[in-house]
């Protein structure tokens, strides 16, 4: 096996379900220490974070990624055990293969080859690796960057190894993301017997028209290159489980992915206004997971990555802002230019998650060429 594939299988063998790291960062730290990186750890609560840096000057480039993975789900649905990396038909199967331990392996081997060729390269190279990307994302990258800011160690450029490709490696890069706002809503009624509805207030009946108004409201039409803001209910629950009891409360969770043309404050005000217009008694809690961010089309960093993909792969990537959030949003808050580039995203968070072995090797060399374009001396 190649060094990249060997590293990937070592990382994928660790059952690092969020927020646990299970030794992955130790493997990464040892590899980077041998390349002359200074190693720092930032443990916050259950979360392990690794900061590795080589160099002290500008320009300052950072690879970012995460060692935590989502739970594998039904183990019987997997064709091979999710934490036993398995090669089959040119693909490497394991939980985290695409999202995103293989990207980390590719980053490491790319960096090793680059430093071997350019030991006196320009600027600085860093790695920020967390085990809290798939979870609450409070004690991971966000917390580390707060600490790094006090040391004035915020990178100028950040390449996040999230699975960005759709059909073939490098066909899509993420240059921004919409914001994410979650609402936890409780609608209050009055419990009672279904045979005596006049003595109760059914929160399900009360909520129907209000929830429909929220789901059909047009928040905006987007702000190119961002798609329009969208709202989706993810969970609704009411009732005791008995057929003859009117419930006293209804609880619902919903999430908005919002474009820069609207603010979280406007969204919150409008949702609460709709609920009040329908005469509901309610409680609501809001959680802002991230604001929108965008790396300008005038960014030299973005241009270099796109040009390198075209040079190496033979085609120009699509510049996209679609999809969910990533830890890139935390870097962007500090003025860091962020681009996401990684393997195919078709199987992320799915049973039989996998990465194409040939594309994994290509990804390592693509990362190397990006380093050359940015920092070669």
C-alpha positions in Angstrom: 0.0 0.0 0.0 1.1 3.6 -0.6 1.9 5.8 2.4 -1.3 7.8 1.9 -3.4 4.6 1.9 -1.6 3.2 4.9 -2.1 6.4 6.9 -5.8 6.5 5.9 -6.4 2.9 7.1 -4.6 3.6 10.4 -6.9 6.6 11.0 -10.0 4.8 9.8 -9.3 1.9 12.2 -10.0 4.1 15.2 -13.7 4.2 16.2 -13.6 7.9 16.8 -17.3 8.7 17.0 -17.8 12.3 17.9 -16.6 13.8 20.2 -13.9 11.1 20.7 -10.6 11.0 18.9 -9.4 7.5 20.0 -5.7 8.2 19.2 -6.0 9.6 15.7 -4.4 12.9 16.6 -1.5 11.1 18.2 -0.8 9.4 14.9 -1.0 12.8 13.1 1.1 14.6 15.7 3.9 12.0 15.5 3.9 12.2 11.7 4.1 16.0 11.7 6.7 16.2 14.5 9.1 14.1 12.4 8.7 16.8 9.7 9.7 19.6 12.0 6.3 20.8 13.2 5.9 22.3 16.7 3.0 20.4 18.3 0.4 21.9 20.7 -2.7 20.3 22.1 -5.9 22.1 23.1 -8.2 19.8 25.1 -11.5 21.3 26.0 -13.9 19.1 28.0 -14.1 15.8 26.1 -12.7 17.2 22.9 -9.2 16.8 21.7 -7.7 19.4 19.4 -4.3 19.4 17.6 -2.4 22.5 16.5 0.8 21.8 14.6 2.9 24.6 13.0 6.1 24.8 10.9 7.5 28.3 10.4 6.9 31.7 11.9 6.6 34.0 8.9 4.0 35.0 6.3 2.3 33.8 4.2 0.5 31.6 6.7 -1.3 28.5 5.3 -3.3 26.0 7.3 -4.8 22.6 6.6 -8.0 22.0 8.7 -9.9 18.8 9.4 -11.5 16.6 11.9 -10.9 13.1 13.3 -14.4 12.6 14.7 -17.0 10.8 12.6 -20.8 10.3 12.8 -22.1 7.0 14.3 -22.1 4.1 11.9 -25.8 3.3 12.4 -27.0 -0.2 11.8 -23.9 -2.4 11.7 -25.7 -5.2 9.9 -26.4 -2.9 7.0 -22.6 -2.5 6.3 -21.0 -4.9 3.9 -17.9 -4.8 6.0 -17.3 -3.6 9.6 -17.3 0.3 9.6 -14.1 0.5 11.6 -12.3 -2.2 9.7 -11.0 -0.4 6.6 -11.7 -2.7 3.7 -10.5 -2.5 0.1 -13.1 -3.6 -2.5 -13.4 -2.8 -6.2 -10.9 0.0 -6.1 -12.5 1.7 -3.1 -11.7 2.0 0.6 -14.7 1.4 2.8 -15.0 2.6 6.4 -16.8 5.2 8.5 -14.9 8.5 7.9 -13.4 7.4 4.6 -14.9 10.4 2.7 -15.7 12.6 5.7 -12.8 13.1 6.3 -9.9 11.0 7.5 -8.7 10.2 4.0 -8.3 13.9 3.3 -6.1 14.2 6.4 -3.9 11.3 5.2 -3.6 13.0 1.9 -2.7 16.3 3.5 0.0 14.6 5.6 1.7 12.9 2.7 1.4 15.9 0.5 3.1 18.0 3.2 5.9 15.5 3.6 6.8 15.4 -0.1 6.6 19.2 -0.3 8.9 19.8 2.7 11.3 17.2 1.3 11.5 19.2 -1.9 11.3 22.6 -0.4 12.8 22.5 3.1 13.3 26.2 3.1 9.8 27.0 1.8 8.2 30.4 2.1 6.0 31.3 5.1 4.4 28.9 7.5 2.3 25.7 7.3 -0.1 24.6 10.1 -2.6 21.9 10.8 -5.7 22.4 13.0 -7.4 19.1 13.6 -10.4 18.7 16.0 -12.6 15.9 17.2 -15.7 18.2 17.5 -16.8 18.9 14.0 -19.6 16.4 13.7 -20.9 17.3 17.2 -21.7 20.6 18.9 -18.6 22.3 17.4 -18.2 24.4 20.6 -15.0 22.9 22.0 -13.2 22.3 18.8 -12.0 24.6 16.0 -14.0 27.5 17.4 -12.4 27.3 20.8 -8.8 26.7 19.4 -9.0 29.8 17.2 -10.0 31.9 20.2 -6.8 30.8 21.9 -4.7 31.3 18.8 -6.0 34.8 18.4 -4.4 35.8 21.7 -1.1 34.5 20.3 -1.7 36.3 17.0 -1.5 32.9 15.2 -4.5 33.2 12.9 -3.8 31.8 9.4 -4.2 33.9 6.3 -5.3 31.0 4.2 -7.2 27.8 5.2 -7.9 24.7 3.1 -10.5 22.5 4.7 -10.5 18.9 3.5 -14.3 18.3 3.6 -15.7 16.1 0.8 -16.5 18.8 -1.8 -16.3 16.8 -5.1 -19.5 15.6 -6.7 -18.7 13.5 -9.8 -14.9 13.5 -10.0 -12.1 14.7 -7.8 -11.8 18.5 -7.7 -14.8 19.2 -9.9 -16.3 21.4 -7.1 -14.7 23.5 -4.5 -16.6 25.3 -1.7 -15.8 29.0 -1.5 -18.5 29.9 1.1 -21.4 28.5 3.1 -24.8 29.7 4.2 -25.4 30.3 7.9 -27.2 27.9 10.2 -29.9 28.8 12.7 -31.9 26.3 14.7 -35.2 27.0 16.6 -36.5 24.8 19.4 -40.1 25.5 19.7 -42.7 24.5 22.4 -46.3 25.4 21.8 -48.4 25.3 25.0 -52.0 24.0 25.1 -54.0 22.3 27.8 -54.2 18.5 28.3 -57.5 16.8 28.4 -59.8 13.9 27.4 -60.5 13.6 23.6 -64.2 13.2 24.4 -64.2 16.7 26.1 -62.3 19.0 23.7 -64.1 22.0 25.1 -62.2 21.5 28.4 -58.8 21.3 26.7 -56.7 23.1 24.1 -55.1 20.9 21.6 -51.6 22.3 20.7 -51.5 20.2 17.5 -54.6 21.8 16.2 -53.4 25.3 17.3 -50.0 24.8 15.6 -51.0 23.6 12.2 -51.7 26.9 10.4 -48.8 28.6 12.1 -46.3 26.0 11.2 -47.6 26.0 7.6 -47.1 29.8 7.5 -43.5 29.4 8.7 -42.7 26.7 6.2 -44.2 28.6 3.2 -42.7 32.0 4.0 -40.3 33.3 1.4 -37.3 34.6 3.4 -35.4 35.9 0.4 -34.4 35.0 -3.1 -30.7 34.5 -2.3 -27.8 36.7 -2.9 -25.6 35.3 -5.8 -23.6 33.1 -5.5 -25.7 32.0 -2.5 -29.0 30.1 -2.9 -32.1 31.3 -1.2 -32.6 30.9 2.5 -34.5 27.6 3.3 -36.3 26.3 6.4 -36.9 22.7 7.3 -38.6 21.1 10.3 -36.5 18.2 11.5 -38.6 17.0 14.4 -42.2 17.3 15.8 -43.5 15.6 18.8 -46.7 15.7 20.8 -48.8 13.4 22.8 -48.5 10.9 25.6 -48.9 7.8 23.4 -52.5 7.3 24.5 -55.2 7.5 21.9 -57.7 9.2 24.3 -55.5 12.1 25.6 -55.2 15.6 24.1 -51.6 16.6 24.6 -50.6 19.6 26.7 -47.7 20.6 24.6 -46.2 20.3 21.1 -42.4 20.5 20.6 -40.8 21.1 17.2 -37.3 21.7 16.0 -36.5 23.4 12.7 -33.4 24.7 11.0 -32.7 27.5 8.6 -29.8 27.7 6.2 -29.6 31.4 5.5 -27.9 33.6 2.9 -26.0 36.8 3.6 -29.1 38.8 2.4 -30.8 38.2 5.7 -29.7 38.2 9.4 -30.5 35.8 12.2 -32.2 38.6 14.1 -34.6 39.2 11.2 -35.4 35.5 11.0 -36.1 35.2 14.7 -38.3 38.3 14.8 -40.4 37.0 11.8 -40.9 33.5 13.2 -42.0 34.9 16.6 -44.2 37.4 14.8 -46.0 34.6 12.9 -46.5 32.6 16.0 -48.0 35.6 17.8 -50.3 36.4 14.8 -51.8 32.9 15.2 -52.5 33.5 18.9 -50.2 30.9 20.2 -48.7 30.6 23.6 -45.2 29.4 23.1 -41.6 29.2 24.2 -38.7 29.2 21.8 -34.9 28.8 22.0 -32.5 29.8 19.3 -29.1 28.5 18.5 -26.8 30.1 15.9 -24.4 27.5 14.6 -22.6 29.7 12.2 -22.9 32.9 10.0 -22.5 32.9 6.3 -19.0 33.3 4.9 -17.6 33.8 1.4 -14.1 33.9 0.0 -14.2 36.5 -2.8 -13.7 35.7 -6.4 -10.8 38.2 -6.3 -9.0 36.1 -3.6 -5.5 35.1 -4.9 -5.8 32.0 -2.6 -9.0 30.9 -4.3 -7.6 31.6 -7.8 -4.5 29.5 -7.0 -6.5 26.5 -5.9 -8.8 26.6 -8.9 -5.8 27.1 -11.3 -4.0 24.2 -9.7 -6.9 21.9 -10.0 -7.2 22.8 -13.7 -3.5 22.2 -14.2 -3.4 18.9 -12.4 -6.8 17.4 -13.2 -7.4 19.0 -16.6 -10.7 20.7 -15.8 -11.8 23.8 -14.0 -13.8 23.4 -10.7 -17.2 24.7 -10.0 -17.1 27.4 -7.3 -20.0 26.5 -4.9 -21.6 27.7 -1.7 -24.1 24.9 -1.4 -24.4 22.2 1.3 -24.2 22.3 5.1 -21.8 24.1 7.4 -18.1 23.3 8.0 -15.4 24.5 10.4 -14.4 26.9 7.7 -17.0 29.3 9.2 -14.9 29.7 12.3 -11.8 30.6 10.4 -13.7 33.1 8.2 -14.8 35.1 11.4 -11.1 36.0 11.8 -10.6 37.2 8.2 -9.0 33.9 7.0 -9.7 33.1 3.4 -11.2 29.7 3.2 -11.6 27.1 0.5 -12.9 23.5 0.9 -11.5 20.8 -1.3 -11.8 17.1 -0.7 -13.0 13.7 -2.2 -16.4 12.7 -3.5 -19.2 13.4 -1.2 -21.7 10.8 -2.5 -21.4 8.5 0.5 -20.8 10.8 3.4 -22.8 9.9 6.6 -24.1 6.8 4.8 -23.8 3.1 5.2 -20.8 1.8 3.3 -19.1 5.2 3.2 -16.1 5.0 0.9 -13.4 6.8 -1.0 -11.9 5.9 -4.4 -8.3 4.8 -3.9 -7.0 6.2 -7.1 -8.7 9.6 -6.3 -7.2 9.5 -2.8 -3.7 9.3 -4.3 -4.6 12.1 -6.7 -5.9 14.2 -3.8 -2.5 13.9 -2.1 -0.7 15.1 -5.2 -3.2 17.9 -5.7 -2.7 19.1 -2.2 1.1 19.0 -2.8 0.8 21.1 -6.0 -1.3 23.7 -4.1 1.5 23.9 -1.5 4.0 24.4 -4.3 1.9 27.1 -5.9 1.5 28.9 -2.5 4.8 28.5 -0.7 7.5 27.1 -3.0 10.8 29.1 -2.9 
